[in-house]
Amino acid sequence: WPDGAITVRYHFRHALCQHTLYRRIGLAHRTRWHRQLGEHFIKVYGEDTREIAGELAVHFERGRDYQRALLFRQQAGEHALKKNTYRKVLGHGQAGLDLLTQLPATEDHRPLELRLRQLVSAALEMLQGFTDDEVEDNLRRAQQLCRELEDVPTLVAMVISLARMQLYRANRPALEELIRQEEDLVERSHDPLLLVQLHTQLVSIETLRGRH
């Protein structure tokens, strides 16, 4: 274990045995045991839960502690993104968004939803291409959340991604609207890093339009 303790480890000879025994446990017991297992692993691993975040998310989901399950889905998705395992990123991100529907809508959940939307968009871009309709849906929802949260840095990234998408789709009306949004962000932003991103995007578009 992370603290150096050594214990005996057992495994089932066949998954069917595990499945049968699991189904024989009453729902109330299963729910309580999953929650207790999740809490035990957090205690054992402390702050270093990234490697088992996916497992923790499953335990808390089945333990019906959806708030903690949501946080570990996000952590697992971010960890998978660093490893470029995009199918896992997508799975954790979508599972997290599904969990949000089981919780009351609160102010605290909007930043979580925004991060999950970013994870899903990043995964879909790599798996299905950045002009995919599902990517656009996630980006537009993320864009809306950025405005509600007044998160300008993330808003810049979302607008740039949407503009790139419409540029490759040759959707001129949609692109013109996004160019106006980028120009407005240039006027309002004082962050040099954000301005570099916006100007780079705008100069690329103007070059392709022949406006040298």
N, C-alpha and C positions, 0 to 999 in steps of 0.2 A: 504494500500500500504506500501512498505518498509519504507517510510518516515513518516508513522503514519496517513496519510490522509485516510478518509473514504468516499467512494462513493457508489452510487446505482449500483447494479449489475443486469443485465437482462440475460435471456436465452431463447432459442427457445423451444417451446413445442414439436417440432418434427424436426429431422435433415433434412427432406425433405423440410420444409419451408426455412431453412437456405440455403440449396443447391440451391433452385429455385431463391431466392433473389440474391445469390452470382453470379449465372450465368447471371442474368439480368444486372449486372454492366459491363460496357465496359472494355475491356482488359487494355486499357491505365490507366483508373481510378483504376482498381484492382492493377495493378503494382505499381502505385504511392502510393496508400493507404497502401499496404503491407510494402513498404519501410519506409513510415512515421511511421507506427505502430512499426516496428522494432527499429527505432531510438528513438521513445517515450519510449519504454520499457527499452532501454539501459540507457536513461536519468533518468528514475524513479528508476531502480535497481542499477545503478552505477556499481561498480566492482563485485557485488554479483549477477551475471547472471547465475550461474551454474544450478540452479533449473529450469530455463526457457530457457536454451540454445537450446534445441530441438525446442521449439516454435519460438525462434528468428531465427534459421536456416531456418525454413519453411517460415517465413515472408520475409527474405532476398532472399531466392530462388525465391519465387513468385514475389518479387520486383526486380528480376534480378540483384541483387547485389551479384554476385556469390563469390567474394572474402570474404566478411563478412560471407556469408552463410557457406563457407568452414571452417572458423575459429570456428564458433559456432557448426558445426557438430563435429569437433574434441573435443571441450569442452564438448558437450553433451555425446559423446562416452566415454570420460575419466570419467565423472561423473557417467555414468551407470556402468562402469567397477568397480568403487569403491563400488557400491551397488550390484555387482554380477548379474546384470540383463543382461545376455549375448545376448539375442535376440535384445534388444535395442542397445547394443554395436555394434552388427553386422549391424543392420539397419543404424545407424549413420555412421559407418565406410564405408560401401559400398556406401551410399549416398554421402559421402565426396569424395570418389574416382571417382564417376560419375561426380561430379562437377568439378574435376580437368581437365576432358576432355573438358570442356567448357571454359577453361581459357588458355591464351597463356603459353607455357612452359617457365618458368623462373627458375633461381637458387633458388629463395625463396620458390618455390613450392616443391622442393625435400625433405627438412626436414618435410614438412607437409605430403607429401605422405608416407614417412617412418613411421611417427607416426600413420597414418591411417592404414597402412599395419600391424603394430603391434597390433592395436585394433582388426582388422578383424581376424588376426591369433589367438589371445587370445580367441576371441568369438567362432571361428570355432573349436578350440581344445576342448572346453567345450561342444559344441553342437553336433559335428560330430566325435570327437576323433582326437588325435594328429597324426594319420597316414593317415588322409584324404588327397586326392590329391590336393584339393583346399587350404588346409593349406600349403602344400609344395610349391605351386605356389606363395603364398603370402610371405612365408619365403625366398624363393630364390630371389624374387624381392627386398625384404627388405635387404637381404644380399648384393645385387648389389648396392643399394642406400648407404648402410653403407660404402662400399669401395669408392664410388664416393665422399662421404662427409667426409671420413676419420674419421668416428665415431666408434672408436674401442670398447668402452663399449657396444654399441648396437650390433656391429658385433659379439662380443663374445656370447651374448645371442642368436643371430640368428643361429650361427654355432652349439651351444650346442643343440638348439631345433631340428635342422636338423639331427644332429648325433643321438639324442635320437629316432627320427622318423625312421631312417634307421636301427638302432639297433633292434627295435621292428619289423621292416619289414623283418629282416634277409637279408638285401641287402648288402652283404659283400663288393663289389667293391665301392659302394657309401660311405659306412661307412669308408673304408680305406682312401679314399680321404679326408673326413671330419676330420679324426684323424690327418692326415698330416697338415691340416689347423689349428687344435687346438694346435698341437705341435709348429707350426710356431708362433702362437699367444702367447704361453708361452714364447718363446724366445724373442719376441718383447715387451712384456708387463712388466711394472714395478709397476703396481697397485696391491697391495696385495689382494684386494677384487676380482678382475678379475682373478688373479692367483688361488685363492681358488676355484672359480667356474670351471676353466679349469682343474685343477688337480683332483677335485672331479669327474668330468665327465670322465677323462681319466682313473682314478683308477677303476671306475666302469666297464668301457669297458674291461680293462686288466684283471680284476677279472673274468668276464664272459668268456673271452678267455682262462682262465686257466694259465695266465702268472703272477703268484704270485710274 
